[in-house]
Amino acid sequence: MRWKVFAGCLALLGLTVTAGPAEAHGHDPGRVVLGAHDGWGAGTTGGAAAARGDVHTVSKRSELVAALASHPGAPKIVYVRGTIEGNVDARDRPMSCDDFADPGYTRPAYLAAYDPATWGKVEPSGPLEEARARSQANQAAQVVVDVGPNTTIYGLDGATLHGLTLRVTGDNVILRNLRFSDAHDCFPQWDPLDGADGNWNSEYDNVDLVGATHVWVDHNEFSDGGNNTQPTYFGRKYEVHDGLLDIVNGSDLVTVSDNRLHDHDKTMLIGNTDKPTYDVGKLRVTVHHNLFSEIGQRAPRVRYGQVHVYDNLYLVRDPAAYTYSLGVGVESRIYAENNFFRIPASVPLGALVEYWKGTVLHATGTLVSVGWAPPRPVDLLAEYNAANDPDLGADVGWTPTLVDRMDPAWAVPARVLAGAGPEGR
């Protein structure tokens, strides 16, 4: 409905638009498929061919797990209603962090054991670290839910997956119209060697694509769900979140469209290692018409992949929480077009891109509005190269062809704010 209203508004201005995928493929949202030209994931069908007996409606974790495990490999549609909580036991009874904790672990004991003032800058080891890892595994057994091939998961009426990770490992999967909220780790690990001052690192993304292929992630919302106030230990925030949407371990042929990703630090990682074990020739991803609002970094950060990033809206309000948007990693070939940034005056234009051992970046058609000033064209590559060494080259060696429709950058804010996120939000 929002898309039709927006299209009508553009028509009054003398502009025309092409119907979105849902309008083009009928009225049953679980049987909507991705168009033949919509990014690297083009042609993904998920569970559209599901027989009547393979269509499920779920409202509890146990029901979700059972529906996804039924008839392995057969096309299936899973409609989610209400809020499904991940931190529950097998009978869907709430569980706390204390319930997951191994008998050998407590946070005070862990902090006392691995305080850098006494332990030094050495990775934690020994019984307490082993107990922490067992505690983390206890939680993972409940909050991580696997999604196999030929599956569509669609949210009804504001459906939310809270404290839960969908781990997509199969081919041909669609995730649409869902709210993903607060996939949190009760047992972060202290790494004194992560950066100059060390960091707390967590498991669990809201969505993990792990060796998955032909995936469409569309019209969802991703956030910390307000769980972003944590104490500081060893001078670093006790970080209980990892990513919102990570695409790793040789995943390939993915389209990420019309989502809202907000109020989070590490957002979207494409490729999780500098070692080319899984990823050379893969990690081909399209990221378009998404809202990245109050995001610290990784929007996206890319290794290896040919990644088309176009018509996205980036809103930065708090410069203290912002690091960068586009991360140029090892052998990455990002082709960025027609993106719109609104940033505070204190964020340098050269900081919108970050070097992570990559060598090239294509970035054209970018508009940037500083504060509330009118937007102006910005050459992201030139701004980065003027402020940093080594320079990045402009030739990424490929040109995207799977583009259903590309909007001019000036139209991106209205288009994305009207259309991104779950329907009926």
Buried (B, 14 or more C-beta within 10 A) or exposed (E): EBBEEBBEEBEEEEEEBEEBBBEEBEEEBBBBBBBEEBBBBBBBBBBBBBEEEBBBBBBBBBBBBEBBEEBEEBBBBBBBBBBBBBBBEEEBEEBEBEBBBBEEBBBEBBBEBBBBEEBEEEEBEEEBBBBBBBBBEBBBEBBBBBBBBBBBBBBBEBBBBBBBBBBBBBBBBBBBBBBBBBBBBBBBBBBBEBEEEBBBBBBBBBBBBBBBBBBBBBBBBBBBBEBBEBEEBBEBBBBBBBBBBBBBBBBBBBBBBBBBBBBBBBBBBBBBBEEBEBBEEBBBBBBBBBBBBBBBBBBBBBBBBBBBBBBBBBBBEEEEBBBBBBBBBBBBBBBBBBBBBBBEEEBEBBBBBBBBEBBBBBBBBBBBBBEEEEBEEBBBBBBBBEEBEEEBBBEBEEEBEBBBBBBEBEBBBBBBBBBBBBBEE
